[in-house]
């Protein structure tokens, strides 16, 4: 996960696919993930829908977005 010169965040997944997020998309994603990861029911929903490994994915994504 790394940034680009024009302020977009470039993310890659395990398959090598790239996702570029602009400032507004990063702001929305940061808020949604912060709310979800800040509640037990949000974490439980992620685990139920995607599996427990996605909690780590969410934590790494929040780190990449600048939330510690």
C-alpha positions as CSV (number, residue, x, y, z in Angstrom):
1,X,0.0,0.0,0.0
2,X,1.5,3.3,-1.0
3,X,0.6,6.8,-2.1
4,X,0.9,8.6,-5.4
5,X,2.1,12.0,-6.3
6,X,-1.5,13.4,-6.9
7,X,-2.8,12.6,-3.4
8,X,-4.6,9.3,-4.3
9,X,-4.0,6.3,-2.2
10,X,-3.0,3.2,-4.2
11,X,-3.9,-0.1,-2.6
12,X,-3.1,-3.6,-3.8
13,X,-4.6,-6.9,-2.7
14,X,-3.1,-10.3,-2.6
15,X,-3.9,-10.9,-6.3
16,X,-1.9,-7.8,-7.2
17,X,-5.0,-5.9,-8.3
18,X,-4.7,-2.1,-7.7
19,X,-7.4,0.2,-6.3
20,X,-6.9,3.9,-6.4
21,X,-8.9,6.0,-3.9
22,X,-9.3,9.8,-4.2
23,X,-9.6,12.1,-1.2
24,X,-13.4,11.8,-0.8
25,X,-13.3,8.0,-1.1
26,X,-10.6,7.8,1.5
27,X,-12.6,10.0,3.9
28,X,-15.7,7.9,3.5
29,X,-13.8,4.6,3.8
30,X,-11.9,5.8,6.9
31,X,-15.2,6.8,8.6
32,X,-17.0,3.6,7.7
33,X,-14.1,1.4,8.8
34,X,-13.5,3.4,12.0
35,X,-17.2,3.0,13.0
36,X,-17.3,-0.7,12.1
37,X,-14.1,-1.6,13.8
38,X,-15.0,0.5,16.8
39,X,-18.0,-1.7,17.7
40,X,-18.3,-5.3,18.6
41,X,-21.4,-5.7,16.4
42,X,-19.5,-4.3,13.5
43,X,-16.6,-6.7,13.9
44,X,-19.0,-9.6,14.4
45,X,-20.7,-8.6,11.1
46,X,-17.4,-8.7,9.2
47,X,-16.5,-12.1,10.7
48,X,-19.9,-13.5,9.8
49,X,-19.9,-12.2,6.2
50,X,-16.2,-12.5,5.3
51,X,-14.4,-14.5,8.0
52,X,-12.2,-13.6,10.9
53,X,-9.1,-12.9,8.7
54,X,-10.9,-9.8,7.4
55,X,-10.5,-8.1,10.8
56,X,-6.8,-8.0,10.1
57,X,-7.5,-6.7,6.6
58,X,-9.6,-3.9,8.0
59,X,-6.9,-3.0,10.6
60,X,-4.2,-2.9,7.9
61,X,-6.4,-0.7,5.7
62,X,-7.1,1.7,8.5
63,X,-3.3,1.9,9.1
64,X,-2.8,2.7,5.4
65,X,-5.5,5.4,5.7
66,X,-3.7,7.0,8.6
67,X,-5.8,5.8,11.4
68,X,-3.9,4.2,14.3
